[in-house]
Amino acid sequence: MKRQMFALTLLTGLTCSGLFAQYPAADAKIPFDFAMGKSVMPAGEYRVTQSSNGLVTIRELGGKHSAMTLTTPARTAAPSDFQRSGKGLLVFQRYGEEYFLSDIWAPSARDGLTLPRGPRLKELASGSSRPEPTTIAMRK
């Protein structure tokens, strides 16, 4: 009985150990202020990290700004040139002079992540203007 309990405990531990694995971090130079949910981030160099449970963290390199959010999976039928080259991609929606981080495509990954819309983005999206997508390549 003790051996069965030990085997079950070991199997459970090994199975759950990968649930919160992290994907490799990637950096990006973002040349404009942008919103991530309710947080407004200044232009600068950022490190993007994501875990397998959908949590994304963006931290300004050498700075004091950071934001975290839970995401939902996104999928594309055909990988972009950035994905084929092993680079990740940040996708922003631009309304006028305001930028909103909307999607993250990890380096060499077919699946991406969609960020939740913050209150300001919802307000602008309900209007008649259409967003212009803007992309920034990430580097490892």
PLY file of the C-alpha trace (Angstrom):
ply
format ascii 1.0
element vertex 140
property float x
property float y
property float z
element edge 139
property int vertex1
property int vertex2
end_header
0.00 0.00 0.00
2.85 2.39 0.83
4.46 1.71 -2.54
1.23 2.44 -4.39
0.78 5.71 -2.47
4.40 6.68 -3.18
4.00 5.88 -6.89
0.77 7.88 -7.07
2.37 10.86 -5.32
5.41 10.72 -7.61
3.25 10.49 -10.73
1.10 13.41 -9.61
4.18 15.53 -8.89
5.75 14.79 -12.26
2.52 15.48 -14.10
1.95 18.84 -12.39
5.55 20.05 -12.53
5.17 21.37 -16.08
1.92 23.24 -15.53
3.64 26.52 -14.78
6.59 26.21 -17.14
7.85 29.43 -18.60
8.54 30.13 -22.24
11.82 31.87 -23.05
11.72 35.60 -22.37
12.02 37.96 -25.33
12.88 41.64 -25.50
11.37 44.39 -27.62
12.01 48.08 -28.17
8.63 49.81 -28.21
8.95 53.34 -29.62
5.62 54.67 -28.32
3.59 54.79 -25.10
1.04 51.98 -24.95
-1.70 50.54 -22.78
-1.81 47.00 -21.47
-5.20 46.55 -19.86
-5.55 49.42 -17.38
-1.78 50.10 -17.23
-0.15 52.77 -19.39
3.48 52.02 -20.20
6.03 54.52 -21.55
8.07 53.94 -24.70
11.20 51.91 -24.01
12.91 48.52 -23.91
10.77 45.74 -22.46
11.16 42.08 -21.52
8.14 39.89 -22.23
7.73 36.66 -20.26
4.88 34.22 -20.42
3.99 31.08 -18.56
2.10 28.09 -19.88
-0.95 29.05 -17.83
-1.43 32.25 -19.89
0.10 34.79 -17.51
2.10 37.47 -19.33
4.45 39.92 -17.66
6.00 42.93 -19.38
8.83 44.71 -17.56
10.70 47.79 -18.63
14.41 46.96 -18.80
16.27 49.13 -16.32
13.06 50.91 -15.40
10.29 50.74 -12.89
7.29 49.99 -15.10
5.74 46.55 -15.34
2.34 44.98 -15.94
0.83 41.51 -15.74
-2.30 40.04 -17.26
-3.95 36.74 -18.00
-4.44 36.00 -21.67
-6.50 33.73 -23.88
-5.07 31.51 -26.62
-5.00 32.72 -30.22
-4.18 30.59 -33.24
-3.26 31.31 -36.81
-3.58 28.97 -39.76
-0.33 30.15 -41.35
2.70 31.26 -39.34
3.95 34.76 -40.10
7.41 35.56 -41.41
8.38 36.60 -37.87
7.36 33.24 -36.47
9.18 31.32 -39.21
12.33 33.33 -38.49
12.18 32.43 -34.79
11.26 35.96 -33.69
8.22 36.82 -31.67
5.78 39.54 -32.45
3.85 42.12 -30.42
0.65 43.35 -32.04
-0.80 46.73 -31.07
-4.09 48.31 -32.07
-3.71 52.02 -32.77
-6.56 54.50 -32.47
-5.27 57.96 -33.38
-2.15 58.39 -31.24
-3.11 55.74 -28.66
-1.62 52.24 -28.83
-3.01 49.14 -27.09
-1.15 45.84 -26.81
-3.58 43.25 -28.16
-1.66 40.07 -29.09
1.64 38.36 -28.40
3.13 35.75 -30.72
6.01 33.93 -29.04
9.20 33.15 -30.97
8.89 29.92 -33.00
5.34 29.29 -31.76
2.22 28.65 -33.80
-0.08 29.72 -30.99
-0.33 33.28 -29.75
-1.96 35.04 -26.85
-4.72 37.63 -26.88
-4.80 40.23 -24.11
-8.05 41.41 -22.54
-9.37 44.78 -23.63
-9.03 47.58 -21.11
-11.76 50.19 -20.52
-10.24 52.79 -22.86
-9.85 50.30 -25.71
-13.46 49.18 -25.27
-14.56 52.80 -25.43
-12.61 53.50 -28.62
-13.64 50.20 -30.24
-17.32 51.02 -29.73
-16.90 54.16 -31.87
-16.93 54.39 -35.63
-13.16 54.49 -36.17
-11.26 51.33 -37.05
-7.94 50.43 -35.42
-4.70 50.26 -37.35
-2.60 47.23 -36.41
1.03 47.96 -35.60
3.60 45.21 -35.06
6.92 45.16 -33.21
9.37 42.26 -33.56
10.79 40.72 -30.39
14.31 39.38 -30.04
15.57 36.61 -27.84
0 1
1 2
2 3
3 4
4 5
5 6
6 7
7 8
8 9
9 10
10 11
11 12
12 13
13 14
14 15
15 16
16 17
17 18
18 19
19 20
20 21
21 22
22 23
23 24
24 25
25 26
26 27
27 28
28 29
29 30
30 31
31 32
32 33
33 34
34 35
35 36
36 37
37 38
38 39
39 40
40 41
41 42
42 43
43 44
44 45
45 46
46 47
47 48
48 49
49 50
50 51
51 52
52 53
53 54
54 55
55 56
56 57
57 58
58 59
59 60
60 61
61 62
62 63
63 64
64 65
65 66
66 67
67 68
68 69
69 70
70 71
71 72
72 73
73 74
74 75
75 76
76 77
77 78
78 79
79 80
80 81
81 82
82 83
83 84
84 85
85 86
86 87
87 88
88 89
89 90
90 91
91 92
92 93
93 94
94 95
95 96
96 97
97 98
98 99
99 100
100 101
101 102
102 103
103 104
104 105
105 106
106 107
107 108
108 109
109 110
110 111
111 112
112 113
113 114
114 115
115 116
116 117
117 118
118 119
119 120
120 121
121 122
122 123
123 124
124 125
125 126
126 127
127 128
128 129
129 130
130 131
131 132
132 133
133 134
134 135
135 136
136 137
137 138
138 139
